[in-house]
Amino acid sequence: MKLFKEFKEFAVKGNMMDMAIGIIIGVAFNKVIDVLVKKVFLPPLSLLTDGVNFEDKKIILKEVVTNA
């Protein structure tokens, strides 16, 4: 019950609203950067690199090890 009481006090203070606004701004910023990279930066970069599509490229850090 103490945890619920502390959470209620936290939410009533207005911190919950600040946190919600921060999350909304963060999500919107993430979408803006995603579109900027995919629609503005990658097309000219693909032209400069002879048509290589970087959206499909992956870097494999470690191969999968199977114990079979």
Distance bins in CASP14 RR format, pairs under 12 A and 6 or more apart:
PFRMAT RR
TARGET T0000
AUTHOR 0000-0000-0000
RMODE 2
METHOD distances of the structure
MODEL  1
1 7 0 0 0 0 0 1 0 0 0 0 0
1 8 0 0 0 0 0 1 0 0 0 0 0
2 8 0 0 0 0 0 1 0 0 0 0 0
2 9 0 0 0 0 0 1 0 0 0 0 0
3 9 0 0 0 0 0 1 0 0 0 0 0
3 10 0 0 0 0 0 1 0 0 0 0 0
4 10 0 0 0 0 0 1 0 0 0 0 0
4 11 0 0 0 0 0 1 0 0 0 0 0
5 11 0 0 0 0 0 1 0 0 0 0 0
5 12 0 0 0 0 0 1 0 0 0 0 0
6 12 0 0 0 0 0 1 0 0 0 0 0
6 13 0 0 0 0 0 1 0 0 0 0 0
6 15 0 0 0 0 0 1 0 0 0 0 0
7 13 0 0 0 0 0 1 0 0 0 0 0
7 15 0 0 0 0 0 1 0 0 0 0 0
7 16 0 0 0 0 1 0 0 0 0 0 0
8 14 0 0 0 0 0 1 0 0 0 0 0
8 15 0 0 0 0 0 1 0 0 0 0 0
8 16 0 0 0 0 0 1 0 0 0 0 0
9 15 0 0 0 0 1 0 0 0 0 0 0
9 16 0 0 0 0 0 1 0 0 0 0 0
10 16 1 0 0 1 0 0 0 0 0 0 0
10 17 0 0 0 0 0 1 0 0 0 0 0
10 18 0 0 0 0 0 1 0 0 0 0 0
10 19 0 0 0 0 1 0 0 0 0 0 0
11 17 0 0 0 0 1 0 0 0 0 0 0
11 18 0 0 0 0 0 1 0 0 0 0 0
11 19 0 0 0 0 1 0 0 0 0 0 0
11 20 0 0 0 0 0 1 0 0 0 0 0
13 19 0 0 0 0 0 1 0 0 0 0 0
14 20 0 0 0 0 1 0 0 0 0 0 0
14 21 0 0 0 0 0 1 0 0 0 0 0
15 21 0 0 0 0 0 1 0 0 0 0 0
15 22 0 0 0 0 0 1 0 0 0 0 0
16 22 0 0 0 0 0 1 0 0 0 0 0
16 23 0 0 0 0 0 1 0 0 0 0 0
17 23 0 0 0 0 0 1 0 0 0 0 0
17 24 0 0 0 0 0 1 0 0 0 0 0
18 24 0 0 0 0 0 1 0 0 0 0 0
18 25 0 0 0 0 0 1 0 0 0 0 0
19 25 0 0 0 0 0 1 0 0 0 0 0
19 26 0 0 0 0 0 1 0 0 0 0 0
20 26 0 0 0 0 0 1 0 0 0 0 0
20 27 0 0 0 0 0 1 0 0 0 0 0
21 27 0 0 0 0 0 1 0 0 0 0 0
21 28 0 0 0 0 0 1 0 0 0 0 0
22 28 0 0 0 0 1 0 0 0 0 0 0
22 29 0 0 0 0 1 0 0 0 0 0 0
22 30 0 0 0 0 0 1 0 0 0 0 0
23 29 0 0 0 0 0 1 0 0 0 0 0
23 30 0 0 0 0 0 1 0 0 0 0 0
24 30 0 0 0 0 0 1 0 0 0 0 0
24 31 0 0 0 0 0 1 0 0 0 0 0
25 31 0 0 0 0 0 1 0 0 0 0 0
25 32 0 0 0 0 0 1 0 0 0 0 0
26 32 0 0 0 0 1 0 0 0 0 0 0
26 33 0 0 0 0 1 0 0 0 0 0 0
26 34 0 0 0 0 0 1 0 0 0 0 0
27 33 0 0 0 0 0 1 0 0 0 0 0
27 34 0 0 0 0 0 1 0 0 0 0 0
28 34 0 0 0 0 0 1 0 0 0 0 0
28 35 0 0 0 0 0 1 0 0 0 0 0
29 35 0 0 0 0 0 1 0 0 0 0 0
29 36 0 0 0 0 0 1 0 0 0 0 0
30 36 0 0 0 0 0 1 0 0 0 0 0
30 37 0 0 0 0 0 1 0 0 0 0 0
31 37 0 0 0 0 0 1 0 0 0 0 0
31 38 0 0 0 0 0 1 0 0 0 0 0
31 39 0 0 0 0 0 1 0 0 0 0 0
32 38 0 0 0 0 0 1 0 0 0 0 0
32 39 0 0 0 0 0 1 0 0 0 0 0
32 40 0 0 0 0 0 1 0 0 0 0 0
33 39 0 0 0 0 0 1 0 0 0 0 0
33 40 0 0 0 0 0 1 0 0 0 0 0
33 41 0 0 0 0 0 1 0 0 0 0 0
34 40 0 0 0 0 0 1 0 0 0 0 0
34 41 0 0 0 0 0 1 0 0 0 0 0
34 42 0 0 0 0 0 1 0 0 0 0 0
34 55 0 0 0 0 0 1 0 0 0 0 0
35 41 0 0 0 0 0 1 0 0 0 0 0
35 42 0 0 0 0 0 1 0 0 0 0 0
36 42 0 0 0 0 1 0 0 0 0 0 0
36 43 0 0 0 0 0 1 0 0 0 0 0
37 43 0 0 0 0 0 1 0 0 0 0 0
37 44 0 0 0 0 0 1 0 0 0 0 0
37 45 0 0 0 0 1 0 0 0 0 0 0
37 54 0 0 0 0 1 0 0 0 0 0 0
37 55 0 0 0 0 1 0 0 0 0 0 0
38 45 0 0 0 0 0 1 0 0 0 0 0
38 46 0 0 0 0 0 1 0 0 0 0 0
38 53 0 0 0 0 0 1 0 0 0 0 0
38 54 0 0 0 0 1 0 0 0 0 0 0
38 55 1 0 0 1 0 0 0 0 0 0 0
39 45 0 0 0 0 0 1 0 0 0 0 0
39 46 0 0 0 0 0 1 0 0 0 0 0
39 55 0 0 0 0 0 1 0 0 0 0 0
41 47 0 0 0 0 0 1 0 0 0 0 0
41 48 0 0 0 0 0 1 0 0 0 0 0
41 54 0 0 0 0 1 0 0 0 0 0 0
41 55 0 0 0 0 0 1 0 0 0 0 0
42 48 0 0 0 0 0 1 0 0 0 0 0
42 49 0 0 0 0 0 1 0 0 0 0 0
42 51 0 0 0 0 0 1 0 0 0 0 0
42 52 0 0 0 0 0 1 0 0 0 0 0
42 53 0 0 0 0 1 0 0 0 0 0 0
42 54 1 0 1 0 0 0 0 0 0 0 0
42 55 1 0 0 1 0 0 0 0 0 0 0
42 56 0 0 0 0 0 1 0 0 0 0 0
42 57 0 0 0 0 0 1 0 0 0 0 0
43 49 0 0 0 0 0 1 0 0 0 0 0
43 51 0 0 0 0 1 0 0 0 0 0 0
43 52 0 0 0 0 0 1 0 0 0 0 0
43 53 0 0 0 0 1 0 0 0 0 0 0
43 54 0 0 0 0 1 0 0 0 0 0 0
43 55 0 0 0 0 0 1 0 0 0 0 0
44 51 0 0 0 0 0 1 0 0 0 0 0
44 54 0 0 0 0 0 1 0 0 0 0 0
45 51 0 0 0 0 1 0 0 0 0 0 0
45 52 0 0 0 0 1 0 0 0 0 0 0
45 53 0 0 0 0 1 0 0 0 0 0 0
45 54 1 0 0 1 0 0 0 0 0 0 0
45 55 0 0 0 0 0 1 0 0 0 0 0
45 57 0 0 0 0 0 1 0 0 0 0 0
46 52 1 0 1 0 0 0 0 0 0 0 0
46 53 1 0 1 0 0 0 0 0 0 0 0
46 54 1 0 0 1 0 0 0 0 0 0 0
46 55 0 0 0 0 1 0 0 0 0 0 0
46 56 0 0 0 0 0 1 0 0 0 0 0
46 57 0 0 0 0 0 1 0 0 0 0 0
47 53 0 0 0 0 0 1 0 0 0 0 0
47 54 0 0 0 0 0 1 0 0 0 0 0
48 54 0 0 0 0 0 1 0 0 0 0 0
49 57 0 0 0 0 0 1 0 0 0 0 0
51 57 0 0 0 0 0 1 0 0 0 0 0
END
